[in-house]
Amino acid sequence: MTQDDDQLNINFNESNPFQDALAGGKFSVVVEVAPPLEGEGDSDNMFSLEKIAEECSRHEEIVGIAVNDRIQGPTHIPAWKLAQRLSKISTKPAISHISGQGHDQESFEEEVAAASSAGINNLLLISGTLQEGEEKYFESTEQLRNCTAKHENINTGAAVNPFKYSVNSSFAQYLKMIQKISSGAKFITTQAGLDMRKYDELLRFCTHREITVPLIARLNLISHDCLPMITDLQMEPGVPLSREISSLVLRELNEAQDHSSFMNIQLRRLCLQINACALMGYSGVQIKGIKNAVELHQVMIRMRACMEEIISLEQFYQEWDALNQSVSFSPGSSIVQSLPNQDLKSSNHAQTGTYYIYKKSELRPVDESLSSDNTDDLIYADFNHPSEFEVFRTKLAKKLNLDEKDGSIARLLKKTITGISDDSPADLAKTQFTDLSACPKKLIHGCCGGTRSDDLCEDGKSSCIHLARIGMAASLNQLDLLEQPSD
């Protein structure tokens, strides 16, 4: 027996308590931590992480510890190493994030093999945040397909960012989520935001599409460390905040008598979110931003009290609006307010940063208020379509079967008609003859979660090419193709 065979046999028949908890239907809590920098294994930071792990062992609701990966590039100790260490201390299953940033297929497979050998059989696979100077990104869809084919014992999850506020960007996220599930994702974890209507939107979309994989809402305990991002009107990359909610949090800081007073407000905000996610129907929450064991203890105690206090979504929204002074959470709200008599069904409305797929519902959990064949709650708005000329040349390219032809003449026609360079990274017919080489991460299966609220690419330099592609797909009635990998 080879070492690889032995490695596969280590975990194949073992139970997976994290997977079992999600399948069991009991609302679950996952605590997310960040690995320290390489060489800081014995630092105060590591001591705090170990104390958090010890505190996790005292709470039945906590079903796992998640360790994120490569937040600031490949300078941290590997996520799986920390996950293994904290799992032993906490006696809780570990969920190791693997970012595609800096990886190709070979290095990704080495990372998965190392995690599996360490006993880590829960992986959250993400494409990774754009990092200046980094050229390699192993896309999450490819990661999932690779793991599904080679590691049947691993419980693989994927991410989705529901905090998008245009038609193109909203559906780009949800259609790629379906693609990820088709590629092997067994659970879905959201990005972390504050807009509860967007958390609700994801559940409603999954109900309409009869998607049944467990959904985990990622949440953030706001602290002083978050203030630079909040000042920049972001919760994290790709998750925009409205100017109103950003100003409110900054005002809470300025008016607080001390750190404890400020954190009391943020603990209340977080626990209200946890409670709402449970009432909405999420399988659980993954909480980031907890700095030490004392904060984790406070979160768990206040979470239980909040769940006893608030027993309906109607009651939650009353408390939520009171805490947040009924501010708008959508980043384009100030634009809409300056446009009187705005038609809510117009394409203009869809592009102002205020778009939601569904009308607001505060009264009942999603499984009681929606069925898969009920579309009464949909808000209809147009996709941002390409020009008629762009649609014409795409149809012409398909009619000439340029996706199936090679040679100098075919390459010249492709370049002349569609503007596509010689070496396209994906099947042209499946990508509506879109030149995906323009993506700085070279993603081919769909956009990442990092697009900005104005639908610009994560780099802020140009429009996201994948959002242009979804507009073309809508014009050609080919949106279903975005639910499958592009090659």
C-alpha positions, 0 to 999 in steps of 0.5 A, a space after each residue: 500500500 502506498 502512502 497516498 493509499 494509506 492517507 485516503 484510508 485514514 478518514 474514509 470511514 470516520 464519521 464527520 460530526 460537523 456534517 452530521 450537525 448540519 444534516 441533523 437540522 439543529 441550528 449550529 454555531 461555527 467560530 472563525 479565526 484567522 491564522 497568525 503570521 508564519 513564525 508567530 506560533 508561540 505568540 500572544 495571538 496564538 495563546 488567544 486562539 488556544 483560549 478561544 478553542 478551550 472556550 468552544 469546548 464549553 458550548 454545545 451549540 458550537 459545532 466547529 472551528 473554521 480557520 480562514 486562509 491567505 487574507 493578506 497573501 501566503 504569509 500566514 501559517 497554513 490554515 490546516 495546521 492551525 485547524 488541526 491544533 485548535 480542533 484537538 484543544 476544543 474537541 470540535 471539528 475543524 473547517 479549514 478554508 483553502 484560498 485559490 490565491 497563489 495556487 495552481 492545481 498541483 499546489 492545491 492538491 498538495 494542500 488538500 492532501 496535507 489537510 486530509 493527512 492531518 485529519 481535516 475533512 471539512 474544507 471551505 473552498 474559495 477563489 481568493 481575494 485579489 492580491 497585487 502582484 499575484 497571478 495564480 488563482 485556482 478557481 473554486 469551481 475547479 477546486 470543488 471538481 478536483 476534491 469531488 473526484 479525488 477525495 470522496 471523504 472530504 466534506 467540501 463547501 463553497 462561498 456565495 456573496 448575497 450582498 450584491 445590489 444590481 440584477 447582473 451581480 445578484 444573479 451572477 452570484 446565485 447562478 455560480 452558487 448552483 454551479 458550485 453545488 453541481 461541482 460538489 459543494 455540500 454546504 454553502 457559506 455566505 460572506 459577512 454583511 449587515 443587510 438582513 434582507 440579503 440574507 433572507 434573499 439567499 434563502 428565498 432564492 434557494 427555496 425557489 430553485 429547490 436547493 437543499 444543501 445546508 446554508 451557513 450565514 457568516 457574521 462579523 462581530 464589529 470591533 475597532 479593527 473593522 473601522 477602516 473598512 467601515 469608513 471605506 463603506 465596506 464590511 469586507 472586500 465585495 460587501 458594500 455598506 451604505 453611507 447611513 449604516 457606516 455613519 451610524 457605527 462610527 457615531 456609536 464609537 464616538 458617543 461610547 463612553 469607553 470600549 466596553 460600551 461600544 462593544 455592548 452595542 456590537 454584541 447586541 447587533 451580532 446576537 440579533 443577527 444570529 437570532 434572525 438567521 435561526 428564525 429565517 431557516 439557516 442551518 447555522 452561523 459562522 462568526 468571525 471577529 471574535 478576539 478572545 475567549 471572553 468575547 466568545 463567552 459573552 457572545 454565547 451567553 447573550 445569544 441564548 438570552 436573545 433567542 429567549 427574548 425574540 421568538 419571531 421575525 416580526 419582533 426581530 425587525 422591530 428590535 433591528 430597526 430600533 438598534 439601527 435607527 431604521 437606516 437603509 442598508 443598500 449602498 445606492 439608497 442615496 441615489 434613489 432618494 435623489 430620483 423622484 417618482 422612480 419606477 421600481 420596475 425600471 432598469 434604472 432602478 436595478 442599476 442604482 445599487 438598491 436591487 433586491 430580488 424579492 419584496 421585503 417580508 418580515 412576518 414568517 420564516 421563508 419555508 412558511 411564506 414561499 413555495 417553489 412555484 410562488 413568484 408573487 414576491 419577485 421584484 422584476 427588473 431588467 438585466 444590464 444588457 449589451 448593445 444591439 451590435 454586441 448581441 449581433 456579432 455574438 450571434 454571427 460568431 455562433 452562426 459561423 461556428 467560430 467556437 469549433 474552428 481553428 487556424 489562422 482564418 478562424 482566429 482572425 474572424 474571432 478577433 475581428 467579430 468578437 474581439 477575442 484574443 487568440 488563446 481563450 481560456 474557456 469554451 466560447 459557446 458556453 461563455 457567449 463569446 466573451 473574452 474572459 482573459 480580461 479577468 485579473 484572476 483569470 477565472 473562467 466559470 463566473 465572477 468572484 464575490 469581490 465585485 464592487 457595488 458599482 459593478 466594477 471589477 475587484 481591482 476598481 479599474 474596469 467593469 467586471 467581464 463576468 457581469 458583461 457576460 451575464 448580460 449577454 447570456 440574458 440577451 441570448 436566453 442562455 442564463 441556464 448555461 451559467 449554472 454549469 462549468 464553462 469548459 
